[in-house]
Amino acid sequence: MLAAQHIWLRRLVHSPAGYTVFPRLSLNEAERLMGENHTALGALAASDSAALKRRVQYVNTSGHEFATTVEDILLHVVQHSMYHRGQVALLVRASGGTPLATDFIAFVRA
């Protein structure tokens, strides 16, 4: 999920990604990437509505070219990570464990 966020964030600024879709990251590398993504997402979230409506041209990992608005890309990033957090929770439960809370509200509660 961190690498996918990174890739999307790099597309938004027309910069090459520093990671592949499925990198093998150490815990320290994952923590650093999470911080970088958090900072970049925060800056984008503070954008005005005109910036969020901007269309971004990019090439996906299959080599196909698309143009999508910043706001739609950000919505995709959020939904994509929710989907995978649900998958992880299902696997943890299927293995007999108790998954941690993965709902958005659990991350933003004070």
Backbone atoms as SQL, in Angstrom:
CREATE TABLE atoms (id INTEGER PRIMARY KEY, chain TEXT, resi INTEGER, resn TEXT, atom TEXT, x REAL, y REAL, z REAL);
INSERT INTO atoms VALUES
  (1, 'A', 1, 'MET', 'N', 0.826, -1.184, 0.000),
  (2, 'A', 1, 'MET', 'CA', 0.000, 0.000, 0.000),
  (3, 'A', 1, 'MET', 'C', 0.873, 1.251, 0.000),
  (4, 'A', 2, 'LEU', 'N', 1.957, 1.220, 0.753),
  (5, 'A', 2, 'LEU', 'CA', 2.836, 2.387, 0.805),
  (6, 'A', 2, 'LEU', 'C', 3.470, 2.672, -0.553),
  (7, 'A', 3, 'ALA', 'N', 3.896, 1.623, -1.226),
  (8, 'A', 3, 'ALA', 'CA', 4.522, 1.809, -2.539),
  (9, 'A', 3, 'ALA', 'C', 3.501, 2.316, -3.552),
  (10, 'A', 4, 'ALA', 'N', 2.282, 1.797, -3.506),
  (11, 'A', 4, 'ALA', 'CA', 1.239, 2.270, -4.423),
  (12, 'A', 4, 'ALA', 'C', 0.938, 3.747, -4.168),
  (13, 'A', 5, 'GLN', 'N', 0.846, 4.145, -2.902),
  (14, 'A', 5, 'GLN', 'CA', 0.640, 5.559, -2.584),
  (15, 'A', 5, 'GLN', 'C', 1.788, 6.399, -3.148),
  (16, 'A', 6, 'HIS', 'N', 2.998, 5.921, -2.934),
  (17, 'A', 6, 'HIS', 'CA', 4.189, 6.620, -3.422),
  (18, 'A', 6, 'HIS', 'C', 4.117, 6.806, -4.939),
  (19, 'A', 7, 'ILE', 'N', 3.772, 5.755, -5.650),
  (20, 'A', 7, 'ILE', 'CA', 3.703, 5.807, -7.110),
  (21, 'A', 7, 'ILE', 'C', 2.678, 6.845, -7.560),
  (22, 'A', 8, 'TRP', 'N', 1.494, 6.808, -6.942),
  (23, 'A', 8, 'TRP', 'CA', 0.457, 7.783, -7.299),
  (24, 'A', 8, 'TRP', 'C', 0.899, 9.206, -6.973),
  (25, 'A', 9, 'LEU', 'N', 1.504, 9.396, -5.826),
  (26, 'A', 9, 'LEU', 'CA', 1.965, 10.733, -5.446),
  (27, 'A', 9, 'LEU', 'C', 3.019, 11.245, -6.419),
  (28, 'A', 10, 'ARG', 'N', 3.882, 10.391, -6.866),
  (29, 'A', 10, 'ARG', 'CA', 4.906, 10.783, -7.838),
  (30, 'A', 10, 'ARG', 'C', 4.280, 11.122, -9.189),
  (31, 'A', 11, 'ARG', 'N', 3.239, 10.376, -9.571),
  (32, 'A', 11, 'ARG', 'CA', 2.551, 10.699, -10.824),
  (33, 'A', 11, 'ARG', 'C', 1.966, 12.100, -10.776),
  (34, 'A', 12, 'LEU', 'N', 1.460, 12.494, -9.621),
  (35, 'A', 12, 'LEU', 'CA', 0.834, 13.803, -9.482),
  (36, 'A', 12, 'LEU', 'C', 1.809, 14.953, -9.702),
  (37, 'A', 13, 'VAL', 'N', 3.080, 14.706, -9.443),
  (38, 'A', 13, 'VAL', 'CA', 4.088, 15.751, -9.627),
  (39, 'A', 13, 'VAL', 'C', 5.017, 15.445, -10.800),
  (40, 'A', 14, 'HIS', 'N', 4.607, 14.491, -11.632),
  (41, 'A', 14, 'HIS', 'CA', 5.366, 14.118, -12.838),
  (42, 'A', 14, 'HIS', 'C', 6.817, 13.784, -12.516),
  (43, 'A', 15, 'SER', 'N', 6.989, 12.958, -11.503),
  (44, 'A', 15, 'SER', 'CA', 8.317, 12.552, -11.062),
  (45, 'A', 15, 'SER', 'C', 8.391, 11.031, -11.081),
  (46, 'A', 16, 'PRO', 'N', 9.503, 10.449, -11.496),
  (47, 'A', 16, 'PRO', 'CA', 9.597, 8.985, -11.514),
  (48, 'A', 16, 'PRO', 'C', 9.506, 8.388, -10.106),
  (49, 'A', 17, 'ALA', 'N', 8.855, 7.261, -10.011),
  (50, 'A', 17, 'ALA', 'CA', 8.697, 6.573, -8.724),
  (51, 'A', 17, 'ALA', 'C', 10.030, 5.978, -8.288),
  (52, 'A', 18, 'GLY', 'N', 10.237, 5.976, -7.000),
  (53, 'A', 18, 'GLY', 'CA', 11.457, 5.398, -6.438),
  (54, 'A', 18, 'GLY', 'C', 11.272, 3.958, -5.996),
  (55, 'A', 19, 'TYR', 'N', 10.050, 3.423, -6.187),
  (56, 'A', 19, 'TYR', 'CA', 9.737, 2.053, -5.768),
  (57, 'A', 19, 'TYR', 'C', 8.931, 1.350, -6.840),
  (58, 'A', 20, 'THR', 'N', 9.019, 0.041, -6.866),
  (59, 'A', 20, 'THR', 'CA', 8.151, -0.764, -7.706),
  (60, 'A', 20, 'THR', 'C', 6.846, -0.996, -6.959),
  (61, 'A', 21, 'VAL', 'N', 5.889, -1.662, -7.584),
  (62, 'A', 21, 'VAL', 'CA', 4.584, -1.881, -6.966),
  (63, 'A', 21, 'VAL', 'C', 4.682, -2.762, -5.716),
  (64, 'A', 22, 'PHE', 'N', 5.525, -3.772, -5.745),
  (65, 'A', 22, 'PHE', 'CA', 5.638, -4.703, -4.617),
  (66, 'A', 22, 'PHE', 'C', 7.077, -4.785, -4.109),
  (67, 'A', 23, 'PRO', 'N', 7.583, -3.700, -3.516),
  (68, 'A', 23, 'PRO', 'CA', 8.971, -3.741, -3.026),
  (69, 'A', 23, 'PRO', 'C', 9.075, -4.533, -1.728),
  (70, 'A', 24, 'ARG', 'N', 10.257, -4.994, -1.460),
  (71, 'A', 24, 'ARG', 'CA', 10.544, -5.617, -0.172),
  (72, 'A', 24, 'ARG', 'C', 11.201, -4.536, 0.687),
  (73, 'A', 25, 'LEU', 'N', 10.457, -4.067, 1.681),
  (74, 'A', 25, 'LEU', 'CA', 10.936, -2.980, 2.519),
  (75, 'A', 25, 'LEU', 'C', 11.222, -3.471, 3.931),
  (76, 'A', 26, 'SER', 'N', 12.281, -2.955, 4.509),
  (77, 'A', 26, 'SER', 'CA', 12.516, -3.214, 5.928),
  (78, 'A', 26, 'SER', 'C', 11.500, -2.385, 6.709),
  (79, 'A', 27, 'LEU', 'N', 11.378, -2.641, 7.981),
  (80, 'A', 27, 'LEU', 'CA', 10.464, -1.872, 8.816),
  (81, 'A', 27, 'LEU', 'C', 10.862, -0.394, 8.823),
  (82, 'A', 28, 'ASN', 'N', 12.162, -0.126, 8.899),
  (83, 'A', 28, 'ASN', 'CA', 12.637, 1.264, 8.880),
  (84, 'A', 28, 'ASN', 'C', 12.325, 1.945, 7.551),
  (85, 'A', 29, 'GLU', 'N', 12.516, 1.222, 6.439),
  (86, 'A', 29, 'GLU', 'CA', 12.204, 1.788, 5.123),
  (87, 'A', 29, 'GLU', 'C', 10.713, 2.060, 4.990),
  (88, 'A', 30, 'ALA', 'N', 9.888, 1.137, 5.478),
  (89, 'A', 30, 'ALA', 'CA', 8.436, 1.313, 5.417),
  (90, 'A', 30, 'ALA', 'C', 8.013, 2.513, 6.255),
  (91, 'A', 31, 'GLU', 'N', 8.615, 2.676, 7.418),
  (92, 'A', 31, 'GLU', 'CA', 8.273, 3.801, 8.280),
  (93, 'A', 31, 'GLU', 'C', 8.658, 5.131, 7.628),
  (94, 'A', 32, 'ARG', 'N', 9.819, 5.164, 7.001),
  (95, 'A', 32, 'ARG', 'CA', 10.274, 6.377, 6.316),
  (96, 'A', 32, 'ARG', 'C', 9.335, 6.705, 5.150),
  (97, 'A', 33, 'LEU', 'N', 8.971, 5.691, 4.360),
  (98, 'A', 33, 'LEU', 'CA', 8.083, 5.900, 3.225),
  (99, 'A', 33, 'LEU', 'C', 6.698, 6.344, 3.689),
  (100, 'A', 34, 'MET', 'N', 6.233, 5.793, 4.788),
  (101, 'A', 34, 'MET', 'CA', 4.949, 6.192, 5.337),
  (102, 'A', 34, 'MET', 'C', 4.979, 7.683, 5.698),
  (103, 'A', 35, 'GLY', 'N', 6.058, 8.135, 6.307),
  (104, 'A', 35, 'GLY', 'CA', 6.188, 9.546, 6.658),
  (105, 'A', 35, 'GLY', 'C', 6.219, 10.443, 5.430),
  (106, 'A', 36, 'GLU', 'N', 6.957, 10.029, 4.406),
  (107, 'A', 36, 'GLU', 'CA', 7.017, 10.804, 3.160),
  (108, 'A', 36, 'GLU', 'C', 5.634, 10.895, 2.519),
  (109, 'A', 37, 'ASN', 'N', 4.931, 9.762, 2.458),
  (110, 'A', 37, 'ASN', 'CA', 3.591, 9.742, 1.872),
  (111, 'A', 37, 'ASN', 'C', 2.647, 10.634, 2.668),
  (112, 'A', 38, 'HIS', 'N', 2.735, 10.555, 3.989),
  (113, 'A', 38, 'HIS', 'CA', 1.868, 11.353, 4.852),
  (114, 'A', 38, 'HIS', 'C', 2.068, 12.847, 4.588),
  (115, 'A', 39, 'THR', 'N', 3.306, 13.260, 4.488),
  (116, 'A', 39, 'THR', 'CA', 3.616, 14.668, 4.233),
  (117, 'A', 39, 'THR', 'C', 3.064, 15.099, 2.871),
  (118, 'A', 40, 'ALA', 'N', 3.292, 14.290, 1.861),
  (119, 'A', 40, 'ALA', 'CA', 2.824, 14.631, 0.509),
  (120, 'A', 40, 'ALA', 'C', 1.301, 14.644, 0.427),
  (121, 'A', 41, 'LEU', 'N', 0.652, 13.663, 1.057),
  (122, 'A', 41, 'LEU', 'CA', -0.814, 13.627, 1.048),
  (123, 'A', 41, 'LEU', 'C', -1.390, 14.817, 1.799),
  (124, 'A', 42, 'GLY', 'N', -0.775, 15.201, 2.900),
  (125, 'A', 42, 'GLY', 'CA', -1.227, 16.360, 3.662),
  (126, 'A', 42, 'GLY', 'C', -1.151, 17.631, 2.838),
  (127, 'A', 43, 'ALA', 'N', -0.075, 17.799, 2.094),
  (128, 'A', 43, 'ALA', 'CA', 0.069, 18.980, 1.242),
  (129, 'A', 43, 'ALA', 'C', -1.009, 19.002, 0.163),
  (130, 'A', 44, 'LEU', 'N', -1.294, 17.848, -0.409),
  (131, 'A', 44, 'LEU', 'CA', -2.339, 17.781, -1.438),
  (132, 'A', 44, 'LEU', 'C', -3.717, 18.035, -0.858),
  (133, 'A', 45, 'ALA', 'N', -3.961, 17.538, 0.324),
  (134, 'A', 45, 'ALA', 'CA', -5.265, 17.730, 0.967),
  (135, 'A', 45, 'ALA', 'C', -5.513, 19.198, 1.268),
  (136, 'A', 46, 'ALA', 'N', -4.452, 19.966, 1.434),
  (137, 'A', 46, 'ALA', 'CA', -4.583, 21.391, 1.716),
  (138, 'A', 46, 'ALA', 'C', -4.723, 22.218, 0.441),
  (139, 'A', 47, 'SER', 'N', -4.722, 21.569, -0.718),
  (140, 'A', 47, 'SER', 'CA', -4.828, 22.277, -1.993),
  (141, 'A', 47, 'SER', 'C', -6.192, 22.920, -2.150),
  (142, 'A', 48, 'ASP', 'N', -6.238, 23.967, -2.953),
  (143, 'A', 48, 'ASP', 'CA', -7.532, 24.580, -3.238),
  (144, 'A', 48, 'ASP', 'C', -8.282, 23.742, -4.267),
  (145, 'A', 49, 'SER', 'N', -9.545, 24.053, -4.456),
  (146, 'A', 49, 'SER', 'CA', -10.383, 23.213, -5.328),
  (147, 'A', 49, 'SER', 'C', -9.902, 23.222, -6.774),
  (148, 'A', 50, 'ALA', 'N', -9.327, 24.323, -7.225),
  (149, 'A', 50, 'ALA', 'CA', -8.815, 24.366, -8.596),
  (150, 'A', 50, 'ALA', 'C', -7.667, 23.370, -8.780),
  (151, 'A', 51, 'ALA', 'N', -6.794, 23.278, -7.791),
  (152, 'A', 51, 'ALA', 'CA', -5.669, 22.338, -7.869),
  (153, 'A', 51, 'ALA', 'C', -6.166, 20.895, -7.866),
  (154, 'A', 52, 'LEU', 'N', -7.227, 20.636, -7.122),
  (155, 'A', 52, 'LEU', 'CA', -7.769, 19.275, -7.057),
  (156, 'A', 52, 'LEU', 'C', -8.483, 18.881, -8.347),
  (157, 'A', 53, 'LYS', 'N', -8.944, 19.851, -9.116),
  (158, 'A', 53, 'LYS', 'CA', -9.632, 19.589, -10.393),
  (159, 'A', 53, 'LYS', 'C', -8.652, 19.404, -11.547),
  (160, 'A', 54, 'ARG', 'N', -7.383, 19.688, -11.307),
  (161, 'A', 54, 'ARG', 'CA', -6.360, 19.573, -12.364),
  (162, 'A', 54, 'ARG', 'C', -6.277, 18.142, -12.871),
  (163, 'A', 55, 'ARG', 'N', -6.208, 17.999, -14.193),
  (164, 'A', 55, 'ARG', 'CA', -6.058, 16.674, -14.796),
  (165, 'A', 55, 'ARG', 'C', -4.571, 16.344, -14.897),
  (166, 'A', 56, 'VAL', 'N', -4.243, 15.127, -14.537),
  (167, 'A', 56, 'VAL', 'CA', -2.861, 14.660, -14.555),
  (168, 'A', 56, 'VAL', 'C', -2.736, 13.551, -15.574),
  (169, 'A', 57, 'GLN', 'N', -1.792, 13.692, -16.486),
  (170, 'A', 57, 'GLN', 'CA', -1.523, 12.621, -17.450),
  (171, 'A', 57, 'GLN', 'C', -0.424, 11.745, -16.878),
  (172, 'A', 58, 'TYR', 'N', -0.604, 10.439, -17.021),
  (173, 'A', 58, 'TYR', 'CA', 0.368, 9.495, -16.485),
  (174, 'A', 58, 'TYR', 'C', 0.289, 8.184, -17.249),
  (175, 'A', 59, 'VAL', 'N', 1.302, 7.373, -17.073),
  (176, 'A', 59, 'VAL', 'CA', 1.344, 6.026, -17.645),
  (177, 'A', 59, 'VAL', 'C', 1.281, 5.059, -16.479),
  (178, 'A', 60, 'ASN', 'N', 0.334, 4.107, -16.534),
  (179, 'A', 60, 'ASN', 'CA', 0.207, 3.158, -15.424),
  (180, 'A', 60, 'ASN', 'C', 1.284, 2.080, -15.515),
  (181, 'A', 61, 'THR', 'N', 1.284, 1.179, -14.550),
  (182, 'A', 61, 'THR', 'CA', 2.334, 0.159, -14.494),
  (183, 'A', 61, 'THR', 'C', 2.237, -0.863, -15.622),
  (184, 'A', 62, 'SER', 'N', 1.107, -0.860, -16.346),
  (185, 'A', 62, 'SER', 'CA', 0.953, -1.740, -17.514),
  (186, 'A', 62, 'SER', 'C', 1.341, -1.033, -18.803),
  (187, 'A', 63, 'GLY', 'N', 1.743, 0.235, -18.695),
  (188, 'A', 63, 'GLY', 'CA', 2.179, 0.977, -19.861),
  (189, 'A', 63, 'GLY', 'C', 1.082, 1.739, -20.588),
  (190, 'A', 64, 'HIS', 'N', -0.127, 1.809, -20.023),
  (191, 'A', 64, 'HIS', 'CA', -1.231, 2.522, -20.645),
  (192, 'A', 64, 'HIS', 'C', -1.288, 3.958, -20.142),
  (193, 'A', 65, 'GLU', 'N', -1.583, 4.894, -21.070),
  (194, 'A', 65, 'GLU', 'CA', -1.629, 6.311, -20.706),
  (195, 'A', 65, 'GLU', 'C', -3.055, 6.722, -20.364),
  (196, 'A', 66, 'PHE', 'N', -3.173, 7.532, -19.302),
  (197, 'A', 66, 'PHE', 'CA', -4.469, 8.026, -18.833),
  (198, 'A', 66, 'PHE', 'C', -4.334, 9.478, -18.410),
  (199, 'A', 67, 'ALA', 'N', -5.485, 10.142, -18.233),
  (200, 'A', 67, 'ALA', 'CA', -5.547, 11.473, -17.639),
  (201, 'A', 67, 'ALA', 'C', -6.686, 11.445, -16.630),
  (202, 'A', 68, 'THR', 'N', -6.392, 11.821, -15.390),
  (203, 'A', 68, 'THR', 'CA', -7.357, 11.745, -14.289),
  (204, 'A', 68, 'THR', 'C', -7.173, 12.980, -13.413),
  (205, 'A', 69, 'THR', 'N', -8.254, 13.443, -12.790),
  (206, 'A', 69, 'THR', 'CA', -8.126, 14.606, -11.907),
  (207, 'A', 69, 'THR', 'C', -7.405, 14.209, -10.619),
  (208, 'A', 70, 'VAL', 'N', -6.781, 15.204, -10.001),
  (209, 'A', 70, 'VAL', 'CA', -6.082, 14.986, -8.733),
  (210, 'A', 70, 'VAL', 'C', -7.056, 14.448, -7.691),
  (211, 'A', 71, 'GLU', 'N', -8.267, 15.038, -7.605),
  (212, 'A', 71, 'GLU', 'CA', -9.224, 14.588, -6.592),
  (213, 'A', 71, 'GLU', 'C', -9.640, 13.139, -6.807),
  (214, 'A', 72, 'ASP', 'N', -9.786, 12.698, -8.046),
  (215, 'A', 72, 'ASP', 'CA', -10.141, 11.299, -8.298),
  (216, 'A', 72, 'ASP', 'C', -8.986, 10.356, -7.965),
  (217, 'A', 73, 'ILE', 'N', -7.771, 10.802, -8.228),
  (218, 'A', 73, 'ILE', 'CA', -6.606, 9.982, -7.865),
  (219, 'A', 73, 'ILE', 'C', -6.513, 9.842, -6.353),
  (220, 'A', 74, 'LEU', 'N', -6.708, 10.946, -5.627),
  (221, 'A', 74, 'LEU', 'CA', -6.651, 10.877, -4.169),
  (222, 'A', 74, 'LEU', 'C', -7.752, 9.976, -3.609),
  (223, 'A', 75, 'LEU', 'N', -8.949, 10.052, -4.169),
  (224, 'A', 75, 'LEU', 'CA', -10.027, 9.170, -3.726),
  (225, 'A', 75, 'LEU', 'C', -9.659, 7.713, -3.991),
  (226, 'A', 76, 'HIS', 'N', -9.058, 7.448, -5.140),
  (227, 'A', 76, 'HIS', 'CA', -8.621, 6.084, -5.449),
  (228, 'A', 76, 'HIS', 'C', -7.588, 5.591, -4.432),
  (229, 'A', 77, 'VAL', 'N', -6.630, 6.444, -4.102),
  (230, 'A', 77, 'VAL', 'CA', -5.581, 6.051, -3.149),
  (231, 'A', 77, 'VAL', 'C', -6.203, 5.659, -1.808),
  (232, 'A', 78, 'VAL', 'N', -7.167, 6.443, -1.343),
  (233, 'A', 78, 'VAL', 'CA', -7.833, 6.147, -0.075),
  (234, 'A', 78, 'VAL', 'C', -8.626, 4.844, -0.172),
  (235, 'A', 79, 'GLN', 'N', -9.415, 4.693, -1.221),
  (236, 'A', 79, 'GLN', 'CA', -10.238, 3.488, -1.361),
  (237, 'A', 79, 'GLN', 'C', -9.392, 2.245, -1.571),
  (238, 'A', 80, 'HIS', 'N', -8.320, 2.379, -2.317),
  (239, 'A', 80, 'HIS', 'CA', -7.442, 1.242, -2.589),
  (240, 'A', 80, 'HIS', 'C', -6.831, 0.710, -1.293),
  (241, 'A', 81, 'SER', 'N', -6.390, 1.617, -0.439),
  (242, 'A', 81, 'SER', 'CA', -5.792, 1.168, 0.815),
  (243, 'A', 81, 'SER', 'C', -6.838, 0.560, 1.747),
  (244, 'A', 82, 'MET', 'N', -8.076, 1.078, 1.711),
  (245, 'A', 82, 'MET', 'CA', -9.143, 0.479, 2.523),
  (246, 'A', 82, 'MET', 'C', -9.398, -0.965, 2.087),
  (247, 'A', 83, 'TYR', 'N', -9.424, -1.169, 0.801),
  (248, 'A', 83, 'TYR', 'CA', -9.648, -2.508, 0.250),
  (249, 'A', 83, 'TYR', 'C', -8.589, -3.483, 0.758),
  (250, 'A', 84, 'HIS', 'N', -7.338, -3.078, 0.682),
  (251, 'A', 84, 'HIS', 'CA', -6.265, -3.981, 1.102),
  (252, 'A', 84, 'HIS', 'C', -6.199, -4.154, 2.617),
  (253, 'A', 85, 'ARG', 'N', -6.535, -3.119, 3.383),
  (254, 'A', 85, 'ARG', 'CA', -6.595, -3.298, 4.836),
  (255, 'A', 85, 'ARG', 'C', -7.661, -4.332, 5.186),
  (256, 'A', 86, 'GLY', 'N', -8.771, -4.317, 4.464),
  (257, 'A', 86, 'GLY', 'CA', -9.814, -5.320, 4.672),
  (258, 'A', 86, 'GLY', 'C', -9.314, -6.715, 4.349),
  (259, 'A', 87, 'GLN', 'N', -8.542, -6.849, 3.290),
  (260, 'A', 87, 'GLN', 'CA', -7.973, -8.147, 2.937),
  (261, 'A', 87, 'GLN', 'C', -7.048, -8.657, 4.044),
  (262, 'A', 88, 'VAL', 'N', -6.222, -7.787, 4.561),
  (263, 'A', 88, 'VAL', 'CA', -5.299, -8.186, 5.627),
  (264, 'A', 88, 'VAL', 'C', -6.087, -8.605, 6.869),
  (265, 'A', 89, 'ALA', 'N', -7.106, -7.830, 7.222),
  (266, 'A', 89, 'ALA', 'CA', -7.930, -8.183, 8.388),
  (267, 'A', 89, 'ALA', 'C', -8.582, -9.542, 8.202),
  (268, 'A', 90, 'LEU', 'N', -9.054, -9.831, 7.002),
  (269, 'A', 90, 'LEU', 'CA', -9.669, -11.129, 6.717),
  (270, 'A', 90, 'LEU', 'C', -8.655, -12.266, 6.873),
  (271, 'A', 91, 'LEU', 'N', -7.443, -12.064, 6.383),
  (272, 'A', 91, 'LEU', 'CA', -6.402, -13.088, 6.507),
  (273, 'A', 91, 'LEU', 'C', -6.014, -13.317, 7.966),
  (274, 'A', 92, 'VAL', 'N', -5.918, -12.232, 8.725),
  (275, 'A', 92, 'VAL', 'CA', -5.590, -12.361, 10.156),
  (276, 'A', 92, 'VAL', 'C', -6.682, -13.155, 10.857),
  (277, 'A', 93, 'ARG', 'N', -7.937, -12.814, 10.588),
  (278, 'A', 93, 'ARG', 'CA', -9.059, -13.513, 11.217),
  (279, 'A', 93, 'ARG', 'C', -9.097, -14.991, 10.785),
  (280, 'A', 94, 'ALA', 'N', -8.846, -15.257, 9.508),
  (281, 'A', 94, 'ALA', 'CA', -8.853, -16.637, 8.996),
  (282, 'A', 94, 'ALA', 'C', -7.740, -17.468, 9.620),
  (283, 'A', 95, 'SER', 'N', -6.683, -16.806, 10.082),
  (284, 'A', 95, 'SER', 'CA', -5.562, -17.498, 10.727),
  (285, 'A', 95, 'SER', 'C', -5.765, -17.635, 12.231),
  (286, 'A', 96, 'GLY', 'N', -6.938, -17.218, 12.720),
  (287, 'A', 96, 'GLY', 'CA', -7.239, -17.349, 14.139),
  (288, 'A', 96, 'GLY', 'C', -6.896, -16.132, 14.971),
  (289, 'A', 97, 'GLY', 'N', -6.427, -15.092, 14.343),
  (290, 'A', 97, 'GLY', 'CA', -6.056, -13.887, 15.078),
  (291, 'A', 97, 'GLY', 'C', -7.190, -12.885, 15.142),
  (292, 'A', 98, 'THR', 'N', -6.925, -11.814, 15.825),
  (293, 'A', 98, 'THR', 'CA', -7.866, -10.709, 15.924),
  (294, 'A', 98, 'THR', 'C', -7.226, -9.502, 15.259),
  (295, 'A', 99, 'PRO', 'N', -7.789, -9.051, 14.140),
  (296, 'A', 99, 'PRO', 'CA', -7.173, -7.919, 13.446),
  (297, 'A', 99, 'PRO', 'C', -7.329, -6.621, 14.228),
  (298, 'A', 100, 'LEU', 'N', -6.392, -5.731, 14.027),
  (299, 'A', 100, 'LEU', 'CA', -6.478, -4.400, 14.610),
  (300, 'A', 100, 'LEU', 'C', -7.570, -3.616, 13.898),
  (301, 'A', 101, 'ALA', 'N', -8.026, -2.542, 14.502),
  (302, 'A', 101, 'ALA', 'CA', -9.016, -1.682, 13.867),
  (303, 'A', 101, 'ALA', 'C', -8.426, -1.086, 12.593),
  (304, 'A', 102, 'THR', 'N', -9.169, -1.139, 11.512),
  (305, 'A', 102, 'THR', 'CA', -8.688, -0.589, 10.240),
  (306, 'A', 102, 'THR', 'C', -9.615, 0.489, 9.692),
  (307, 'A', 103, 'ASP', 'N', -10.679, 0.813, 10.408),
  (308, 'A', 103, 'ASP', 'CA', -11.588, 1.860, 9.956),
  (309, 'A', 103, 'ASP', 'C', -10.900, 3.214, 10.024),
  (310, 'A', 104, 'PHE', 'N', -11.213, 4.063, 9.078),
  (311, 'A', 104, 'PHE', 'CA', -10.628, 5.401, 9.017),
  (312, 'A', 104, 'PHE', 'C', -10.786, 6.139, 10.333),
  (313, 'A', 105, 'ILE', 'N', -11.956, 6.054, 10.922),
  (314, 'A', 105, 'ILE', 'CA', -12.234, 6.798, 12.147),
  (315, 'A', 105, 'ILE', 'C', -11.261, 6.422, 13.274),
  (316, 'A', 106, 'ALA', 'N', -10.784, 5.175, 13.251),
  (317, 'A', 106, 'ALA', 'CA', -9.830, 4.731, 14.273),
  (318, 'A', 106, 'ALA', 'C', -8.498, 5.463, 14.144),
  (319, 'A', 107, 'PHE', 'N', -8.182, 5.955, 12.954),
  (320, 'A', 107, 'PHE', 'CA', -6.920, 6.646, 12.728),
  (321, 'A', 107, 'PHE', 'C', -7.000, 8.130, 13.081),
  (322, 'A', 108, 'VAL', 'N', -8.198, 8.673, 13.101),
  (323, 'A', 108, 'VAL', 'CA', -8.320, 10.118, 13.295),
  (324, 'A', 108, 'VAL', 'C', -8.948, 10.515, 14.615),
  (325, 'A', 109, 'ARG', 'N', -9.375, 9.547, 15.399),
  (326, 'A', 109, 'ARG', 'CA', -9.957, 9.872, 16.708),
  (327, 'A', 109, 'ARG', 'C', -8.913, 10.505, 17.611),
  (328, 'A', 110, 'ALA', 'N', -9.343, 11.484, 18.383),
  (329, 'A', 110, 'ALA', 'CA', -8.430, 12.159, 19.309),
  (330, 'A', 110, 'ALA', 'C', -8.404, 11.412, 20.630);
